[in-house]
Amino acid sequence: MNWKTGHTLILFLLLAPCIGSSFIDPSSNSFTNNIETMPNDTMCTSDENGFSLTWTSRWEPIPQPVTNNSITVGDHIVLNASFPGGPSDPTIVNCSIELTNGYTYSNTSPLVIPQGDPADQFLTYITKSEWDWVYLEGIQKGWCVNITLDFTNTDSDVMAFWNNTINFISTGDLLGLQMASANKPERGSFVANREGTLAIGILDFDSAVGNYTIEVEVGNQAFASNNGSEVILDTYYAFKSNETLNGIITGFTDTNDTTLHHLYNFTICNFFSPVLSLYHIYDLGDDDYNILWNCSDSNMDDINLYSIYLSNDGAYTFQLLANNLSSASYIWDSTGWLYTTYYFRIRAYSVDPTYYTTPHLLTIDTYWPGDYTDLLVGPYYGGSTNIDPPPVDIIKNVFLLSPEDTSLEEASADCFIRWDLIFSNGQNFPAGFSYTITCDGIEAVVGYWSYGSVNSITFDASELSPGVHSITLSYTNPGDAGGFYSDTVMVTIIPRRGTLVYFDIMTLSVIVPIFALAVVSYTIIKHNRIQVIDDAMIKEITVPACLSEVWNAWTTTEGAKTFFAPETNIEPWAGGYYEIFFNPDSLPGERGAEGLHILEFEPEYLLSFEWNNPPSIPAIRNEKTKVVIKFERSGPDSTTIRLEHSGWKTGPNWEKAYQYFVKAWDIVLGRLEKRFIEGPIDWNALNRE
């Protein structure tokens, strides 16, 4: 067996610093078997024996108690653990705090005896049936994974793969064959390069009957120790993001005894994105523009650095103008740029100067500690003024759903065709032009598009009957080429039969005008799509607004009032309040989503928050579930969001709650779409209806 040892020793030594001590699994972990847990009441912040655990921050200098399942928000959160020191108390000579954002898995099982030669498993493709498998969910990118395997036979080995690996190849072992040695027990570790589920295989290499015991520690750890009865841990530099943690506080006595206190589901929020707003854009003449903005930062003593980007395709793509700006202003010399509509994206970084002494050398990948925030500014005219506008090009977008059943309350407001107007080389729009839309040869719309309106022409197809329809846009091209043009879209309306009918992508027959330069594609947008994956209710919708606008609608108090509810209270950071008051005049406890918090906050990408059940189901009113909103840009002025509502339990009340939210989220998402088509919801008018 010595052939397995030499090539693994160096790998193990390189990765050995990742190996740490065991930690307790959070009670909220999704595993149901073989997870080490301890009662939450083993944690006490100020017990009868005099032990205390408190926190302070730059915002809160007075020590506050630490409890299980609590959320702590502040700049530079510091934990302080103190053991008793009276004459009758055991003398604590050393103490420590260990924190982790992961969990520990342990399991003992019989070995699977291979049917073939175990050595064959190290050649190319492995045979999954020759191994026993452990699957670990929720692995996060950057987490350290430490594995220990003990066994009753002479020789067993371990490999680890990402579970969605189509073919398990021994050369793809994440452990690099660290645990394919003759050691007993086997030990190995690696750092996860992505998030996902791990598949850990245990191979009975000597084919003997026996059992194995595996222990896996996943996550990153922070540790502090001190001689005496008190220890302090500054969490700011311990983790590079806001985290939910578990921990062990250990005291060692002069008689070699130990006393342990456990901490569960303790959330620290040390990092806060800067808050940006536009001050003004000044036209300085000679094609120069001075862009000024305001920035505030909750991270005390941090400095703000800025990058500024430019887009001339409706905020779909950007190019960098300047990086590492130290002042909240930038003068853009637009000489030589096309005179057209531009968007600016201002990005503000929060940088700790005590951690990075040369911030001007940093890139986005190394801006830590802190965070960054983007501000979209525009549309705004700029560029040289001596270039004539070219002909119009058209990109056609078909937003299509079958009409609702007649038994439903709402008629479909989601079936429309939109022609997006652009220009060759991205140049500016003309003053306007006339157009006509016909449906099946019958004139349906006569209109005039003018600059200052939305950069699109839309036809409402919600009243069309099932079948195939010919929709034609005709217009006079205002550019130098002149001429009369038309564009025809063949639209198929499919009636719904019992459940929602939707399409992912459909290519429709189209007559392309000879001047059009753009690739023509028709995307059938998924709207209010519902499915169940595991225990999650999932819905999707695409709304006609840019990513930053949709993000602000969900993550700001004023934005949520435009579609979600008449009153809201949102603190846009992990740990901040996320309260939606559907009935603000009702008694506390009956106003809606009250006392809930944001769990995850990744700007313009992901928002998750706690959610409770409606007052109409009082038995489970205070039971919490989780809502995750994922944001994805689907076009210059369209954004797709994916809503995942999970955390459901079983029983009649939970079934009632599930059915309630199937309808409730349809209403919320419908109002979100309406907000960007017709404007903010008028709650007073809605209440009168």
C-alpha positions in Angstrom: 0.0 0.0 0.0 3.0 2.4 0.1 2.3 3.4 -3.5 -0.5 5.6 -2.2 1.5 7.6 0.4 4.3 9.6 -1.3 2.3 11.8 -3.6 -0.2 12.8 -1.0 2.1 14.0 1.8 3.0 17.4 0.3 -0.7 18.1 -0.5 -1.7 17.3 3.0 1.0 19.6 4.5 0.0 22.4 2.2 -3.6 22.2 3.3 -3.1 21.3 6.9 -3.6 24.9 8.2 -7.2 24.6 7.2 -7.8 21.9 9.7 -9.5 23.2 12.8 -11.4 21.9 15.8 -15.0 20.5 15.9 -18.0 22.8 16.0 -21.7 22.3 16.6 -24.2 22.3 13.8 -26.7 25.1 13.9 -30.2 24.0 14.8 -31.5 25.4 11.5 -29.3 23.2 9.3 -31.2 21.4 6.6 -29.7 18.0 7.5 -32.0 15.6 9.2 -29.7 12.8 10.2 -26.3 12.3 11.9 -25.7 15.9 12.8 -24.2 16.7 16.1 -26.5 19.0 18.1 -26.8 20.3 21.6 -29.7 22.0 23.4 -29.9 25.7 23.0 -30.3 26.3 26.7 -26.7 25.2 27.2 -25.8 28.8 26.3 -26.2 31.3 29.0 -25.0 34.9 28.8 -25.2 35.7 32.5 -25.8 32.6 34.6 -25.9 31.9 38.3 -22.2 30.9 38.1 -21.2 34.3 37.0 -20.3 33.6 33.4 -21.2 36.4 30.9 -20.9 36.9 27.2 -21.4 40.4 25.8 -20.8 42.5 22.7 -19.8 46.0 22.0 -19.2 48.0 18.8 -18.2 51.5 17.8 -21.9 52.3 17.7 -22.7 50.7 21.0 -19.9 51.1 23.6 -22.1 49.8 26.5 -21.8 45.9 26.7 -24.9 44.1 25.5 -25.8 40.5 26.3 -25.3 37.9 23.5 -28.1 35.3 23.1 -28.8 32.5 20.8 -30.7 33.3 17.6 -29.9 37.0 18.0 -28.8 39.5 15.3 -26.2 42.1 16.2 -25.6 45.2 14.0 -22.7 47.5 14.5 -19.3 48.6 13.3 -16.5 46.4 14.6 -18.5 44.1 16.8 -16.3 42.7 19.7 -17.2 39.8 21.9 -16.2 39.6 25.5 -16.5 36.4 27.5 -15.9 36.5 31.3 -15.7 33.6 33.7 -16.4 34.0 37.5 -13.5 34.9 39.7 -14.7 34.8 43.2 -13.0 33.1 46.2 -15.3 30.1 46.0 -15.1 29.8 42.2 -12.8 27.4 40.3 -9.7 29.3 39.1 -9.8 29.9 35.4 -6.3 30.0 34.1 -7.0 30.1 30.4 -10.1 30.7 28.2 -11.0 30.8 24.5 -13.7 31.7 22.0 -14.1 29.7 18.8 -16.7 30.8 16.2 -17.6 29.1 12.9 -20.0 30.0 10.0 -20.3 26.3 9.1 -21.2 23.0 10.9 -19.9 19.6 11.8 -21.2 16.3 10.4 -20.5 12.9 11.9 -21.8 9.4 11.1 -20.9 5.8 11.7 -22.0 3.2 9.1 -21.0 -0.3 7.7 -18.4 -0.3 5.0 -19.6 -1.3 1.5 -17.6 -4.3 0.3 -16.4 -3.7 -3.3 -17.4 -6.4 -5.9 -14.3 -5.7 -8.0 -10.7 -4.8 -7.4 -10.7 -1.6 -5.3 -7.4 -0.4 -7.0 -9.4 0.0 -10.2 -11.1 3.0 -8.6 -7.9 5.0 -8.9 -7.5 4.6 -12.6 -10.1 6.7 -14.5 -13.8 6.7 -13.8 -14.9 5.4 -10.5 -17.9 3.0 -9.9 -20.3 4.7 -7.5 -21.7 1.4 -6.3 -18.3 0.3 -5.0 -18.3 3.2 -2.5 -20.5 4.3 0.4 -21.6 8.0 0.0 -22.2 10.9 2.3 -23.8 14.1 0.9 -23.3 17.5 2.5 -25.5 20.4 1.4 -25.1 24.1 1.8 -21.3 24.2 1.1 -20.3 27.8 0.4 -17.4 29.1 -1.7 -14.3 29.8 0.4 -15.3 27.4 3.2 -12.6 25.0 4.5 -13.7 21.4 4.4 -11.8 19.1 7.0 -12.5 15.4 6.8 -11.4 12.6 9.3 -12.2 9.0 8.7 -11.6 6.2 11.2 -12.4 2.5 10.4 -12.3 -0.9 11.9 -10.7 -2.6 8.9 -7.1 -2.2 7.9 -7.3 0.3 5.0 -10.2 2.6 3.8 -9.9 5.6 1.6 -11.9 8.8 0.8 -12.6 11.0 -2.2 -14.8 14.1 -2.5 -16.6 15.5 -5.5 -19.2 18.1 -6.3 -22.5 16.2 -6.4 -23.5 17.5 -9.8 -20.4 16.1 -11.4 -21.7 14.0 -14.3 -18.9 11.5 -14.4 -16.9 10.8 -11.2 -13.2 10.7 -12.3 -10.6 9.9 -9.7 -8.4 12.7 -11.0 -11.2 15.1 -10.1 -11.0 14.3 -6.4 -11.2 17.6 -4.5 -8.9 16.1 -1.9 -6.2 15.5 -4.5 -5.9 11.9 -3.2 -4.9 13.2 0.3 -7.0 10.5 1.9 -5.9 7.6 -0.4 -3.0 6.6 1.7 -2.3 3.8 4.2 -2.9 6.1 7.2 -5.3 5.2 9.9 -7.2 7.3 10.5 -7.3 9.2 7.2 -7.3 13.0 7.3 -7.6 15.6 4.5 -8.9 19.1 3.7 -9.5 21.5 0.9 -11.1 24.9 0.3 -14.4 24.9 -1.6 -14.0 26.7 -5.0 -17.8 27.1 -5.4 -21.1 26.5 -3.6 -23.1 23.4 -3.8 -23.5 19.8 -2.4 -20.5 17.6 -1.7 -20.5 13.9 -2.4 -18.0 12.2 -0.2 -17.2 8.6 -1.0 -15.8 6.0 1.4 -13.9 3.0 -0.2 -13.2 -0.3 1.6 -9.8 -0.8 0.1 -8.9 -4.1 1.7 -12.5 -5.4 1.1 -12.8 -6.5 4.8 -16.0 -6.4 6.8 -16.2 -3.5 9.2 -17.5 0.0 10.0 -16.3 3.5 9.4 -16.8 6.7 11.4 -16.5 10.0 9.4 -16.4 13.5 10.8 -16.5 16.5 8.5 -16.0 20.2 9.6 -17.1 22.7 7.0 -16.9 26.5 7.2 -14.4 29.1 8.4 -13.3 29.7 11.9 -12.2 32.5 14.2 -10.3 31.9 17.4 -9.1 33.9 20.4 -7.6 32.8 23.7 -6.2 34.5 26.7 -4.6 33.7 30.0 -6.9 34.4 32.9 -10.7 34.4 33.1 -11.6 36.9 30.3 -11.1 36.7 26.5 -12.0 39.2 23.7 -12.6 38.5 20.0 -12.9 41.3 17.4 -15.2 39.8 14.8 -14.6 42.5 12.2 -11.4 41.0 10.9 -12.4 37.4 11.6 -14.8 37.0 8.7 -15.0 38.9 5.4 -18.8 39.3 5.4 -21.8 39.4 7.6 -22.3 35.9 9.0 -24.5 33.7 11.1 -22.3 31.9 13.5 -22.1 29.1 16.1 -19.4 29.0 18.8 -17.9 27.4 21.9 -16.5 29.4 24.8 -14.1 27.3 26.9 -12.6 27.9 30.3 -9.7 25.8 31.6 -9.1 25.6 35.4 -6.0 25.1 37.4 -7.1 21.6 38.2 -7.3 20.7 34.4 -11.1 20.8 34.3 -13.0 22.6 31.5 -16.3 24.5 31.4 -18.1 24.9 28.1 -20.7 27.4 26.9 -22.3 27.0 23.4 -23.6 29.8 21.1 -26.1 29.1 18.3 -27.3 31.1 15.3 -25.7 34.3 16.3 -25.6 36.8 13.4 -23.0 39.5 13.2 -23.4 42.5 10.8 -20.1 44.4 10.6 -20.3 45.5 7.0 -22.6 48.1 5.5 -22.8 49.2 1.8 -22.2 52.9 1.2 -25.4 54.9 0.4 -25.1 56.8 -2.9 -27.2 59.6 -4.5 -26.7 61.8 -7.4 -26.0 65.5 -6.6 -26.0 67.0 -10.1 -24.5 66.8 -13.6 -23.3 70.1 -15.0 -22.8 70.8 -18.7 -19.5 72.7 -18.7 -19.5 73.4 -22.4 -17.0 72.1 -25.0 -18.6 68.6 -24.6 -17.4 68.4 -20.9 -19.7 67.3 -18.2 -19.1 67.4 -14.4 -20.8 64.5 -12.6 -21.1 65.0 -8.8 -22.6 62.6 -6.2 -23.1 62.2 -2.5 -22.0 59.2 -0.5 -22.5 58.2 3.2 -20.9 55.3 4.9 -21.8 53.5 8.2 -18.4 51.9 8.5 -16.6 54.4 10.8 -13.1 55.5 9.8 -13.5 53.9 6.4 -12.7 55.8 3.3 -14.7 55.7 0.0 -13.2 55.1 -3.4 -15.2 55.2 -6.6 -15.3 53.8 -10.1 -17.4 55.3 -12.9 -18.7 53.4 -15.9 -20.5 54.5 -19.1 -23.2 52.8 -21.2 -24.7 53.9 -24.6 -27.0 50.9 -25.1 -29.6 51.5 -22.4 -27.6 50.4 -19.4 -27.2 46.9 -20.8 -23.4 47.0 -21.1 -20.8 49.3 -19.5 -17.2 50.4 -20.0 -14.9 51.7 -17.4 -14.2 55.4 -17.5 -12.1 55.8 -14.3 -11.2 53.7 -11.3 -10.0 54.4 -7.7 -11.4 58.0 -7.6 -11.0 59.5 -4.1 -13.4 62.5 -4.6 -17.2 62.2 -5.3 -16.9 63.9 -8.7 -15.8 63.2 -12.2 -15.4 65.4 -15.3 -16.2 63.5 -18.5 -14.7 64.8 -21.7 -17.2 63.5 -24.3 -15.3 64.9 -27.3 -15.3 62.3 -30.0 -18.1 60.3 -28.4 -21.4 59.9 -30.3 -24.1 62.3 -29.3 -26.7 60.0 -27.9 -28.4 58.9 -24.7 -26.0 57.7 -22.0 -26.2 56.0 -18.6 -23.5 56.3 -15.9 -22.9 53.7 -13.2 -21.2 55.0 -10.2 -19.7 52.4 -7.9 -18.7 53.4 -4.3 -16.4 51.1 -2.3 -15.9 51.1 1.5 -12.3 50.6 2.4 -10.6 50.2 5.8 -7.4 52.3 5.7 -6.0 50.4 8.7 -6.2 47.2 6.8 -5.1 48.4 3.4 -2.5 51.2 3.4 -2.3 51.5 -0.4 -6.0 51.5 -1.4 -5.2 53.2 -4.8 -3.7 49.9 -5.9 -6.8 47.8 -5.2 -9.3 46.2 -7.6 -12.8 45.1 -6.9 -11.7 41.6 -5.9 -9.6 43.0 -3.1 -11.8 45.8 -1.7 -12.2 44.4 1.8 -13.1 45.0 4.6 -16.3 46.8 3.5 -18.6 46.6 0.6 -19.7 48.4 -2.5 -22.9 50.0 -3.9 -23.8 50.9 -7.5 -25.8 54.0 -8.5 -27.4 54.1 -12.0 -27.6 57.7 -13.4 -29.5 58.5 -16.6 -30.7 58.6 -19.3 -28.6 61.7 -20.1 -27.6 63.2 -23.5 -23.9 63.6 -24.1 -21.2 63.3 -26.7 -20.2 65.4 -29.7 -23.0 67.3 -31.3 -21.8 67.3 -34.9 -22.9 63.9 -36.0 -26.2 63.3 -37.9 -28.5 60.6 -36.6 -28.6 57.3 -38.6 -31.7 55.2 -39.5 -33.7 53.5 -36.8 -33.1 49.9 -36.0 -35.7 47.8 -34.1 -35.3 45.0 -31.6 -38.6 43.2 -31.1 -39.5 41.6 -27.8 -42.6 39.5 -27.5 -44.0 39.3 -23.9 -46.7 36.7 -24.2 -48.9 34.6 -22.0 -52.1 32.9 -22.8 -55.2 34.7 -21.5 -56.5 33.8 -18.1 -59.4 31.4 -17.6 -62.7 33.3 -17.6 -63.3 32.0 -14.1 -60.3 34.0 -12.7 -60.8 37.5 -11.5 -58.1 39.2 -13.5 -57.9 39.5 -17.3 -54.4 39.0 -18.6 -52.5 42.2 -18.5 -49.3 40.4 -19.3 -49.6 39.7 -23.1 -48.0 42.4 -25.2 -45.5 42.9 -27.9 -42.8 45.6 -27.6 -40.6 47.0 -30.3 -37.4 48.5 -28.7 -36.0 51.4 -30.6 -32.3 51.8 -31.1 -30.0 53.4 -33.7 -27.1 52.2 -35.7 -23.9 52.6 -33.6 -26.0 53.6 -30.6 -26.6 57.2 -31.8 -29.4 59.5 -30.6 -33.1 59.4 -31.2 -34.9 61.8 -33.6 -37.7 64.1 -32.5 -40.3 61.5 -33.4 -42.2 59.7 -36.1 -45.7 58.4 -36.9 -46.6 54.7 -36.8 -49.5 52.3 -37.3 -50.1 48.9 -35.8 -52.5 46.5 -37.5 -53.8 43.2 -36.2 -54.8 40.6 -38.8 -55.0 43.4 -41.4 -57.2 45.6 -39.3 -55.9 49.0 -38.1 -55.6 48.7 -34.3 -53.4 51.6 -33.3 -52.3 54.9 -34.9 -49.7 56.8 -32.9 -46.8 59.1 -32.8 -43.6 58.3 -31.0 -41.7 61.3 -29.6 -38.4 61.7 -27.9 -38.8 61.9 -24.1 -41.2 58.9 -23.9 -40.1 55.4 -23.3 -37.8 54.1 -26.0 -40.3 51.5 -27.3 -43.6 51.0 -29.0 -46.0 48.5 -27.3 -49.1 46.7 -28.5 -51.5 45.1 -25.9 -52.5 41.7 -27.1 -54.4 40.6 -24.0 -57.8 40.7 -25.8 -56.7 38.5 -28.7 -58.6 35.2 -29.0 -56.7 31.9 -29.1 -55.1 31.2 -32.4 -52.4 32.7 -34.7 -52.4 36.5 -35.3 -50.5 38.8 -37.6 -49.3 42.0 -35.8 -47.6 44.6 -38.1 -45.8 47.8 -37.1 -45.5 50.3 -40.0 -43.6 53.6 -39.7 -41.7 56.2 -41.7 -37.9 56.0 -41.0 -36.8 59.5 -39.8 -33.1 59.0 -40.6 -31.1 59.9 -43.6 -32.3 56.8 -45.4 -36.0 57.8 -45.1 -38.6 55.4 -46.5 -41.6 53.5 -45.3 -41.0 50.3 -43.4 -43.0 47.6 -41.7 -42.3 44.7 -39.4 -44.6 41.8 -38.9 -44.8 39.4 -35.9 -46.8 36.1 -36.0 -48.2 35.6 -32.5 -49.8 32.4 -31.2 -52.2 32.7 -28.3 -52.6 29.4 -26.5 -55.5 29.1 -24.1 -54.8 27.9 -20.6 -56.2 24.6 -19.5 -56.4 24.2 -15.8 -52.8 25.3 -15.0 -50.6 28.2 -16.1 -49.3 27.8 -19.6 -45.9 29.4 -20.2 -43.1 29.2 -22.6 -39.4 29.5 -22.0 -38.2 30.4 -25.5 -40.1 30.3 -28.8 -38.9 31.5 -32.2 -41.7 33.2 -34.2 -42.1 33.8 -37.9 -41.0 37.3 -38.7 -40.6 39.5 -41.8 -37.3 41.5 -41.2 -37.0 44.9 -42.8 -34.0 45.1 -45.1 -32.4 47.9 -43.0 -32.5 46.1 -39.7 -29.1 45.3 -38.4 -30.0 43.6 -35.1 -30.4 39.9 -34.6 -34.2 39.3 -34.2 -35.3 37.0 -31.4 -38.5 36.6 -29.5 -38.4 35.7 -25.9 -41.6 34.4 -24.2 -41.2 35.8 -20.7 -42.0 33.5 -17.8 -44.6 35.3 -15.6 -45.8 34.1 -12.3 -44.4 30.7 -12.9 -45.0 28.4 -10.0 -43.3 25.1 -9.2 -42.2 23.3 -6.1 -38.5 22.2 -5.7 -38.0 20.4 -2.4 -40.1 22.5 0.0 -39.8 25.8 -1.9 -42.6 27.6 -3.7 -41.0 29.2 -6.8 -42.3 32.0 -9.0 -40.7 34.0 -11.7 -41.7 37.2 -13.5 -40.0 39.6 -15.9 -40.8 43.3 -15.5 -40.1 46.1 -18.0 -37.6 48.0 -15.9 -33.8 48.0 -15.5 -32.2 46.0 -12.8 -31.4 48.9 -10.4 -35.0 50.1 -10.5 -36.4 46.7 -9.6 -33.7 46.2 -6.9 -34.7 49.5 -5.3 -38.3 48.6 -5.4 -37.7 45.6 -3.2 -34.9 47.0 -0.9 -36.0 50.5 0.0 -38.8 51.7 2.2 -40.1 54.1 -0.5 -39.6 51.7 -3.3 -41.6 48.9 -1.6 -44.5 51.4 -1.1 -44.9 51.7 -4.8 -46.1 48.0 -5.2 -45.8 45.9 -2.0 -47.9 47.7 0.6 -49.0 51.2 1.7 -46.5 51.3 4.6 -43.1 49.6 4.9 -40.0 49.7 7.0 -36.8 48.4 5.3 -33.2 48.7 6.5 -31.1 47.7 3.5 -28.5 45.5 5.0 -28.2 42.0 6.4 -29.9 42.0 9.8 -31.9 45.1 9.1 -35.7 45.2 9.4 -37.9 44.0 6.5 -41.4 44.9 7.6 -44.4 45.1 5.1 -47.6 46.6 6.6 -50.5 45.5 4.4 -52.9 46.9 7.0 -51.0 49.7 8.7 -54.0 50.9 10.7 -54.6 47.6 12.4 -53.4 46.6 15.8 -49.8 45.5 16.3 -49.5 41.9 15.3 -52.2 42.2 12.6 -50.6 44.7 10.3 -48.7 42.2 8.1 -45.1 41.2 8.0 -43.9 42.7 11.3 -40.7 42.3 13.3 -38.9 40.5 10.4 -35.4 40.9 9.3 -33.2 40.7 6.1 -31.1 37.5 6.1 -29.0 38.1 3.0 -28.2 41.2 1.0 -26.1 41.1 -2.2 -26.7 44.3 -4.2 -28.6 43.8 -7.5 -28.3 40.0 -7.1 -30.0 38.5 -4.1 -32.3 39.5 -1.3 -33.6 37.1 1.4 -35.8 37.9 4.4 -37.9 36.3 7.1 -41.6 35.9 6.5 -44.5 35.0 8.7 -48.0 33.6 8.2 -51.1 35.7 7.9 -53.2 36.7 11.0 -56.0 34.7 9.6 -54.1 31.5 10.6 -53.3 32.4 14.2 -52.0 28.9 15.2 -48.9 29.4 13.1 -48.9 33.2 12.8 -45.5 33.6 14.4 -43.9 30.6 12.6 -41.2 31.9 10.3 -40.5 30.9 6.7 -37.9 32.3 4.3 -38.2 34.2 1.1 -35.4 34.6 -1.4 -35.5 37.0 -4.3 -33.0 36.6 -7.1 -32.5 39.4 -9.6 -31.2 39.0 -13.2 -30.9 41.5 -16.0 -32.8 40.2 -19.0 -32.5 43.2 -21.3 -31.6 46.9 -21.3 -34.9 47.7 -19.6 -36.2 44.4 -18.3 -35.4 42.4 -15.2 -36.3 38.8 -14.3 -36.8 38.0 -10.6 -37.1 34.5 -9.1 -39.0 34.3 -5.8 -38.4 31.2 -3.7 -40.6 30.8 -0.6 -39.3 27.9 1.7 -39.5 26.6 5.2 -42.9 25.0 5.0 -44.0 22.4 7.6 -46.8 19.8 7.5 -50.4 19.9 8.8 -53.7 21.5 7.9 -52.7 25.0 8.9 -49.5 24.9 6.9 -51.4 23.6 3.9 -53.8 26.5 4.3 -50.8 28.9 4.5 -49.2 27.5 1.4 -52.4 27.9 -0.7 -52.7 31.4 0.7 -49.3 32.5 -0.5 -49.7 30.8 -3.9 -52.4 33.5 -4.6 -50.8 36.2 -2.5 -47.4 36.2 -4.3 -49.3 36.3 -7.7 -50.9 39.5 -6.5 -47.6 41.0 -5.3 -45.8 40.2 -8.5 -48.7 41.4 -10.6 -48.6 44.7 -8.8 -44.8 44.9 -9.2 -45.3 44.6 -13.0 -48.1 47.1 -13.0 -46.0 49.5 -11.0 -43.4 49.6 -13.9 -46.0 49.7 -16.7 -48.6 52.2 -15.3 -46.8 53.7 -12.3 -46.9 53.3 -8.5 -49.9 51.7 -7.0 -52.5 54.2 -5.7 -53.4 52.5 -2.4 -56.2 54.9 -1.6 -57.9 54.1 -4.9 -57.2 50.4 -4.4 -58.9 50.5 -1.0 -62.0 52.1 -2.5 -62.4 49.4 -5.1 
